[in-house]
Amino acid sequence: MILNDRPGELARLGEITGESGVNVLGLAAVTGEGKGVVHILVVDEVAARCREALESAGMGVVEVRPVMVVDVEHRPGTLGELARELAEAGVNIDLAYTTFGGVRLVIATDDLDAASAALDWPPDRPAPDPPSIWDQPE
């Protein structure tokens, strides 16, 4: 999707998908020149409903495309190994990111102080050891 780069757009996307009963399993987003490019991962069975909900809300869905979701080991070097295998097969990766799974969400913003205050971050308690992002429910 292409969104305007302004406060609330990602929240709106999350609200729309949630209200339509679509669970977002993964997300990648970058901004530039006043726009945000967002890729969301949903199961095939809800992709059409998700697109309809987003388009009805005026969000521009540029493309719906199949992707591979590959289980990899949680250890140093696995990205390089996997990417090398694909490169040697002549495959060019044009999108890559990890999925959700109760681990951590990385947030970049031009106002980290306001974001930190809004989320009461960092918390006063030590963070628990996060589970592996590769331990996804079936």
Disulfide bonds with the S-S distance in Angstrom:
none
